[in-house]
Amino acid sequence: MEKYNIGGHEHDDFESFGRRCGCPRPSYVRRKQIDAKMREFRELNAAFRSTPGNIHIPIQFIHLTDGASGTVNAQNRKDQVDILNTAYDKHGIIFTYKEDEVKVEDNAEWFQMGHDSAAERAAKSALQVNPETTLNFYTTNGGGLLGWATFPSDLAGDLDIDGVVVLYSSLPNIGEPPYNLGQTATHEVGHWLGLYHTFQGGCSATGDHVGDTIAHSGPNYGKPEVGLRHNACKEDDVAPVQNYMNYVDDDWMDRFTDGQVARMRDMVGTFRPELLKTEESDPALDEACTRVSRVL
């Protein structure tokens, strides 16, 4: 088992310095634009939000390595997809992949790439498959983070950068606890499907733009006792310490809220409509998705 020591940072630093996730916070204006587009989609497709199934997401695994460093094997991949499906398939979002299409690229610079770096853009531009129909799933040395992802609303403006990036040793059974059970990917895929952190905006009015996630002032770490207020904004509330979009340990994450599921479905329909166009998709829904522009 490999220890978490990324760029000189021990795994405790993820708690001390908030290095679990590198996703940026969109501006207030950008978030208002995104919400307006989703409202347009909801008005055209009210039934879609309450219908289970019909979101099938193929994963393209792309492993960046530096010689033997960064190796991910077939069992790690299978276990990771199983972890994703445990979190998402009960909500009608199902992930698949093809083992014979996995990509491995031995490139020391790309293996060390950081968030929003020239190396990240170069690697993704060279290795991605169609981001409109596929989740490009990159593993690297983390760049000092456990992972990061692009949001659905970014897709139309920058196809080349789309996807999720995770520390390779965060996949199941490679690294050591508390980040070795594959939930970094669950968290980052949540961003890729449109979720913000549960602590987004702290105690501001907008928060994470989901009505049933309790607002709290900042991330929670480790294994906080369930049912306590912790850092919830309102005195009678309790922080969502087992939500996948918080920062708790892998073995403490186990849930999305109904509101988060609805937001993911709205985000897919609005900004990733090609994911809905399968052999079993509804032609009327496909047409409605096309009418909702993804360009902000």
Secondary structure in CASP SS format (residue, H / E / C, confidence):
PFRMAT SS
TARGET T0000
AUTHOR 0000-0000-0000
METHOD secondary structure of the structure
MODEL  1
M C 1.00
E E 1.00
K C 1.00
Y C 1.00
N E 1.00
I E 1.00
G C 1.00
G C 1.00
H E 1.00
E E 1.00
H C 1.00
D H 1.00
D H 1.00
F H 1.00
E H 1.00
S H 1.00
F C 1.00
G C 1.00
R C 1.00
R C 1.00
C E 1.00
G C 1.00
C C 1.00
P C 1.00
R C 1.00
P C 1.00
S C 1.00
Y H 1.00
V H 1.00
R H 1.00
R H 1.00
K H 1.00
Q H 1.00
I H 1.00
D H 1.00
A H 1.00
K H 1.00
M H 1.00
R H 1.00
E H 1.00
F H 1.00
R H 1.00
E H 1.00
L H 1.00
N C 1.00
A H 1.00
A H 1.00
F H 1.00
R H 1.00
S H 1.00
T C 1.00
P C 1.00
G C 1.00
N C 1.00
I E 1.00
H E 1.00
I E 1.00
P E 1.00
I E 1.00
Q E 1.00
F E 1.00
I E 1.00
H E 1.00
L E 1.00
T E 1.00
D E 1.00
G C 1.00
A C 1.00
S E 1.00
G C 1.00
T C 1.00
V C 1.00
N C 1.00
A H 1.00
Q H 1.00
N H 1.00
R H 1.00
K H 1.00
D H 1.00
Q H 1.00
V H 1.00
D H 1.00
I H 1.00
L H 1.00
N H 1.00
T H 1.00
A H 1.00
Y H 1.00
D H 1.00
K H 1.00
H H 1.00
G C 1.00
I E 1.00
I E 1.00
F E 1.00
T E 1.00
Y E 1.00
K C 1.00
E H 1.00
D H 1.00
E H 1.00
V C 1.00
K E 1.00
V E 1.00
E E 1.00
D E 1.00
N C 1.00
A H 1.00
E H 1.00
W H 1.00
F H 1.00
Q C 1.00
M C 1.00
G C 1.00
H C 1.00
D C 1.00
S C 1.00
A H 1.00
A H 1.00
E H 1.00
R H 1.00
A H 1.00
A H 1.00
K H 1.00
S H 1.00
A H 1.00
L H 1.00
Q C 1.00
V C 1.00
N C 1.00
P C 1.00
E C 1.00
T C 1.00
T C 1.00
L E 1.00
N E 1.00
F E 1.00
Y E 1.00
T E 1.00
T E 1.00
N C 1.00
G H 1.00
G H 1.00
G H 1.00
L C 1.00
L C 1.00
G E 1.00
W E 1.00
A E 1.00
T C 1.00
F C 1.00
P H 1.00
S H 1.00
D H 1.00
L C 1.00
A C 1.00
G C 1.00
D C 1.00
L H 1.00
D H 1.00
I H 1.00
D C 1.00
G C 1.00
V E 1.00
V E 1.00
V E 1.00
L E 1.00
Y H 1.00
S H 1.00
S H 1.00
L C 1.00
P C 1.00
N C 1.00
I C 1.00
G E 1.00
E C 1.00
P C 1.00
P C 1.00
Y C 1.00
N C 1.00
L C 1.00
G C 1.00
Q H 1.00
T H 1.00
A H 1.00
T H 1.00
H H 1.00
E H 1.00
V H 1.00
G H 1.00
H H 1.00
W H 1.00
L C 1.00
G C 1.00
L C 1.00
Y C 1.00
H C 1.00
T C 1.00
F C 1.00
Q C 1.00
G C 1.00
G C 1.00
C C 1.00
S C 1.00
A C 1.00
T C 1.00
G C 1.00
D C 1.00
H C 1.00
V C 1.00
G C 1.00
D C 1.00
T C 1.00
I C 1.00
A C 1.00
H E 1.00
S C 1.00
G C 1.00
P C 1.00
N C 1.00
Y C 1.00
G C 1.00
K C 1.00
P C 1.00
E C 1.00
V C 1.00
G C 1.00
L C 1.00
R C 1.00
H C 1.00
N C 1.00
A E 1.00
C C 1.00
K C 1.00
E C 1.00
D C 1.00
D C 1.00
V C 1.00
A C 1.00
P C 1.00
V C 1.00
Q C 1.00
N E 1.00
Y C 1.00
M C 1.00
N C 1.00
Y C 1.00
V C 1.00
D C 1.00
D H 1.00
D H 1.00
W H 1.00
M C 1.00
D C 1.00
R E 1.00
F C 1.00
T C 1.00
D H 1.00
G H 1.00
Q H 1.00
V H 1.00
A H 1.00
R H 1.00
M H 1.00
R H 1.00
D H 1.00
M H 1.00
V H 1.00
G H 1.00
T H 1.00
F H 1.00
R C 1.00
P H 1.00
E H 1.00
L H 1.00
L H 1.00
K C 1.00
T C 1.00
E C 1.00
E C 1.00
S C 1.00
D C 1.00
P H 1.00
A H 1.00
L H 1.00
D H 1.00
E H 1.00
A H 1.00
C H 1.00
T H 1.00
R H 1.00
V C 1.00
S C 1.00
R C 1.00
V C 1.00
L C 1.00
END
